[in-house]
Amino acid sequence: MVSEVPDEAILKILDFKCKTIRNDLGNQYWGLTAEAYSVLYFRLFLRAVKYDQPLHNVILLPAQHIEFYKTTIARLVKVQELPPTALERFDRTFVTNEQQYA
């Protein structure tokens, strides 16, 4: 879904997706899947970067999500939704940590 939207709409689409996940969880339509948890946490990371806040309790993201998230971050940096250091922070937070546990 995110890969087909204009770069400027990514954060709004992600906010909507996360709201849907939380509503579904609240209505007990399904449990929190690894994919849903990853999406929620990615949004948390993006907000932390955008507002220059720390990110606590770092989780391991599914390996198959890493490249997609990096591409998404690059798109957000390109339209100045995120600072230029966002991709470096992502790598430092998730890629380096994932390699430690591999």
trRosetta pair geometry for C-beta under 8 A, 3 or more apart (Angstrom, degrees):
i j d omega theta_ij theta_ji phi_ij phi_ji
1 4 6.6 -74 -164 35 29 103
1 5 7.2 20 152 -22 65 111
1 13 6.5 -169 134 172 107 129
1 17 7.0 150 82 -81 146 129
2 5 6.0 -61 -151 27 39 110
2 10 5.7 59 -158 -135 102 86
2 13 5.7 162 -102 103 75 135
2 14 6.6 35 -98 -67 126 88
2 17 7.9 -55 -57 -24 102 151
2 72 6.1 6 137 -110 138 124
3 68 7.6 -75 -66 -148 113 102
3 71 7.8 20 -108 111 96 132
5 9 4.5 -104 162 83 120 119
5 10 6.2 158 88 -78 118 57
5 13 5.3 172 7 -38 170 154
6 9 4.9 81 63 7 83 106
6 10 8.0 -118 98 -34 48 74
7 10 6.1 -25 -164 -20 40 114
7 75 4.5 -148 -124 172 103 101
7 76 6.9 -176 -174 -81 93 40
7 78 6.2 -70 -158 78 159 110
7 79 4.4 156 124 -25 123 138
7 81 7.6 -163 153 -6 90 128
8 79 5.4 -143 -76 177 70 157
8 81 7.3 162 -126 -57 50 124
9 12 5.3 -64 -163 48 64 112
9 13 5.5 63 141 -26 89 106
10 13 5.9 -62 -148 38 27 108
10 14 6.1 24 158 -17 66 110
10 72 6.3 155 -160 -163 142 97
10 75 6.4 123 -46 105 153 123
10 76 5.9 -107 70 -78 146 96
10 81 7.1 179 57 57 111 169
11 14 5.6 -55 -143 39 31 112
11 15 6.3 37 154 -23 65 103
11 46 6.8 -167 -112 143 95 141
11 50 7.9 63 -113 -72 142 155
11 76 7.1 90 -49 -119 98 121
11 81 6.0 -165 -28 -173 128 141
12 15 5.6 -49 -147 33 31 114
12 16 6.5 32 152 -18 63 104
13 16 5.7 -54 -151 36 32 112
13 17 6.3 34 150 -21 66 105
14 17 5.5 -50 -144 35 33 113
14 18 6.3 32 156 -17 65 106
14 39 7.5 -162 -151 -175 87 93
14 42 7.5 -105 -154 103 131 104
14 43 5.2 171 154 -98 115 104
14 46 7.1 44 112 40 161 158
15 18 5.9 -59 -149 39 29 109
15 19 6.3 31 153 -21 64 106
15 43 7.0 134 -84 -146 50 133
16 19 5.6 -54 -148 35 31 112
16 20 6.4 34 152 -20 64 105
17 20 5.7 -55 -153 35 31 114
17 21 6.5 33 150 -20 65 104
17 39 6.1 -90 128 170 123 138
17 43 8.0 -171 75 -61 100 135
18 21 5.5 -48 -146 34 36 114
18 22 6.3 34 155 -16 66 104
18 39 6.5 -163 -84 132 80 100
18 40 5.5 117 -131 -107 103 69
18 43 5.0 -37 -62 -4 146 170
19 22 5.8 -55 -148 39 31 110
19 23 6.2 32 153 -19 65 107
20 23 5.7 -54 -145 38 30 111
20 24 6.2 30 156 -18 65 106
21 24 5.8 -55 -147 37 28 110
21 25 6.3 27 154 -18 63 108
21 32 7.8 69 174 -122 107 81
21 36 4.9 157 -145 -156 128 108
21 39 6.5 162 -47 85 157 126
21 40 6.2 -130 97 -64 151 105
22 25 5.6 -55 -146 39 30 112
22 26 6.1 32 154 -20 65 108
22 40 7.8 111 -59 -107 89 123
23 26 5.6 -55 -145 38 30 112
23 27 6.1 16 158 -6 65 110
24 27 5.9 -64 -144 48 28 101
24 29 4.3 -68 -164 42 85 124
24 30 6.2 -6 154 35 116 86
25 28 7.3 28 -179 -79 33 37
25 29 7.6 -71 -64 37 24 81
25 30 7.6 -60 -90 73 58 60
25 31 7.7 49 -123 -154 86 26
25 32 5.9 25 -109 -70 127 88
25 36 7.7 149 -59 155 116 149
30 33 7.1 -6 136 -33 121 100
32 36 5.3 -130 -158 87 65 125
32 37 5.4 79 159 -61 108 94
33 36 4.6 96 52 7 79 101
33 37 6.9 -143 93 -4 41 87
34 37 5.7 -54 -146 38 30 112
34 38 6.3 36 153 -24 63 107
34 62 6.0 95 146 -59 116 121
35 38 5.6 -54 -150 33 30 115
35 39 6.5 30 153 -18 64 104
35 62 7.1 -23 -90 -1 60 150
35 65 7.9 160 -129 -72 69 128
36 39 5.8 -53 -149 35 33 110
36 40 6.4 31 154 -16 65 106
37 40 5.8 -55 -148 39 31 111
37 41 6.1 25 156 -15 66 110
37 59 7.4 -81 148 123 113 165
38 41 5.9 -60 -144 41 27 107
38 42 6.2 32 155 -24 65 106
38 61 5.3 96 -136 -145 103 85
38 62 5.5 -50 -83 9 151 100
38 65 5.3 -167 171 -49 144 173
39 42 5.7 -51 -144 32 29 113
39 43 6.6 31 155 -17 61 103
40 43 5.9 -56 -155 35 30 111
40 44 6.6 33 148 -20 64 105
41 44 5.3 -49 -149 34 39 117
41 45 6.4 44 150 -21 66 100
41 59 5.6 -75 -134 43 163 125
41 61 6.9 -156 90 -90 130 95
42 45 5.5 -50 -151 34 34 114
42 46 6.5 35 151 -20 65 103
42 61 7.2 73 -69 -115 94 135
42 65 7.4 -122 -64 161 135 131
42 69 5.6 -130 -130 -119 128 122
42 72 8.0 46 172 77 132 147
43 46 5.7 -51 -147 34 33 112
43 47 6.5 32 155 -16 65 104
44 47 5.9 -56 -150 37 30 109
44 48 6.4 32 152 -21 64 106
44 55 6.9 115 133 -133 97 104
45 48 5.6 -56 -149 35 31 113
45 49 6.4 27 156 -16 66 106
45 55 5.8 21 -112 -111 67 150
45 90 7.0 80 162 -106 137 84
45 93 6.9 163 -134 104 122 158
45 94 7.8 -10 -114 -42 157 123
46 49 5.8 -56 -148 38 31 108
46 50 6.0 31 156 -21 66 110
46 73 7.6 -152 -101 -100 94 85
46 76 7.2 -108 -142 -146 116 178
46 82 6.9 -89 -152 -86 81 125
46 86 8.0 31 -127 -154 64 127
47 50 5.6 -53 -139 38 31 112
47 51 6.1 -2 170 10 66 111
47 53 7.3 -13 126 41 77 126
48 51 6.8 -75 -142 54 20 86
48 52 8.0 -2 165 -179 53 2
48 53 4.5 -104 -142 74 67 90
48 54 6.7 -57 -159 107 120 15
48 55 4.3 69 165 -69 176 93
49 52 7.4 20 -172 -76 29 40
49 82 5.5 17 121 -147 122 110
49 83 6.8 -140 166 32 91 93
49 85 7.9 -160 -156 91 105 82
49 86 4.8 78 175 -121 147 92
49 89 5.8 159 -108 80 112 149
49 90 7.8 -21 -70 -55 147 84
50 81 6.9 -40 -109 155 115 71
50 82 5.7 -82 -85 -105 76 72
50 83 7.8 163 -115 -9 37 83
52 83 7.6 49 -73 -12 93 143
55 58 6.3 73 121 -80 106 86
55 93 6.4 24 68 -133 141 143
58 93 5.8 -153 -125 -174 135 90
58 94 7.2 -153 -170 -82 115 63
58 97 6.0 -155 129 -72 136 173
60 94 7.6 122 -136 -150 43 80
60 97 6.8 -143 -93 121 75 108
60 98 5.7 115 -141 -101 94 81
60 101 6.2 -79 -90 61 139 153
61 65 5.2 -102 159 74 111 123
61 66 6.2 136 94 -73 121 75
61 69 7.0 -16 157 -9 163 156
61 94 5.4 2 12 -153 117 130
61 98 7.2 -59 46 -74 75 128
62 65 4.6 84 70 -1 89 109
62 66 7.8 -139 96 -28 52 77
63 66 5.9 -31 -161 -5 42 117
63 98 6.9 137 -94 -172 82 142
64 67 8.0 -51 -172 27 37 96
64 68 7.9 25 144 0 61 115
65 68 5.6 -71 -160 48 49 111
65 69 5.6 47 149 -24 84 111
66 69 5.9 -63 -149 38 25 109
66 70 6.3 24 156 -19 65 108
66 94 6.7 -176 -118 129 97 125
66 95 6.5 101 -154 -89 130 88
66 98 7.2 -75 -84 4 139 169
67 70 5.6 -53 -145 36 33 112
67 71 6.4 34 155 -19 65 104
68 71 5.8 -54 -150 36 31 111
68 72 6.3 32 151 -20 64 107
69 72 5.5 -54 -147 37 33 114
69 73 6.3 36 153 -21 66 103
69 90 6.8 -174 130 -162 111 140
69 94 7.8 -3 94 72 149 165
70 73 5.7 -50 -147 34 32 112
70 74 6.5 36 152 -21 63 103
70 87 6.4 70 -151 -138 82 99
70 90 6.4 171 -99 112 74 147
70 91 7.8 54 -108 -66 115 85
71 74 5.7 -52 -151 34 32 113
71 75 6.6 34 150 -19 63 103
72 75 5.7 -53 -153 34 33 113
72 76 6.5 30 151 -16 66 106
73 76 5.6 -57 -149 38 34 110
73 77 6.3 36 152 -21 67 103
73 82 6.4 -58 -159 60 75 163
73 86 5.1 -160 -172 126 111 116
73 87 5.1 145 119 -84 129 76
73 90 5.6 -105 -62 -29 170 154
74 77 5.7 -51 -146 34 31 112
74 78 6.4 40 151 -27 62 104
74 87 6.2 40 -74 -78 74 132
75 78 5.6 -51 -152 29 31 118
75 79 6.9 6 159 2 64 104
76 79 6.4 -66 -148 48 32 93
76 81 4.2 -81 -165 68 86 114
76 82 4.3 56 124 2 112 112
76 86 6.9 -66 89 99 112 168
77 80 7.3 28 -176 -83 35 32
77 81 7.5 -86 -63 52 22 71
77 82 5.1 -57 -77 74 64 98
77 83 7.3 -19 -121 102 89 21
77 84 5.9 93 -158 -109 118 45
77 86 5.5 -157 -74 40 108 123
77 87 6.5 -51 -33 -26 149 103
82 86 3.9 24 149 -56 128 155
83 86 5.7 141 65 -40 64 89
85 88 5.1 -61 -165 47 66 115
85 89 5.7 68 138 -27 87 103
86 89 5.7 -58 -148 37 29 110
86 90 6.4 33 153 -22 65 103
87 90 5.5 -47 -147 32 35 114
87 91 6.5 35 153 -17 64 103
88 91 5.8 -53 -150 37 32 111
88 92 6.2 30 153 -17 65 108
89 92 5.6 -55 -144 40 32 111
89 93 5.9 25 158 -16 67 112
90 93 5.9 -63 -143 42 26 106
90 94 5.8 -26 178 25 66 112
90 95 7.1 61 129 -11 73 101
91 94 7.1 -74 -121 56 16 76
91 95 4.4 -30 -147 33 61 129
91 96 6.5 74 151 -24 67 91
92 95 7.6 14 -24 47 15 88
92 96 5.6 -3 -146 8 35 133
93 96 7.5 102 36 39 11 98
93 97 6.6 -27 158 -4 37 124
94 97 5.9 -64 -140 43 22 108
94 98 6.0 23 163 -23 64 110
95 98 5.7 -52 -144 33 28 111
95 99 6.5 28 156 -19 62 105
96 99 5.9 -55 -151 34 30 111
96 100 6.8 35 150 -24 62 103
97 100 5.6 -52 -155 28 35 116
97 101 6.8 14 156 -4 66 108
98 101 6.2 -70 -154 45 33 99
98 102 6.3 49 149 -45 69 101
99 102 5.5 -37 -143 9 36 120
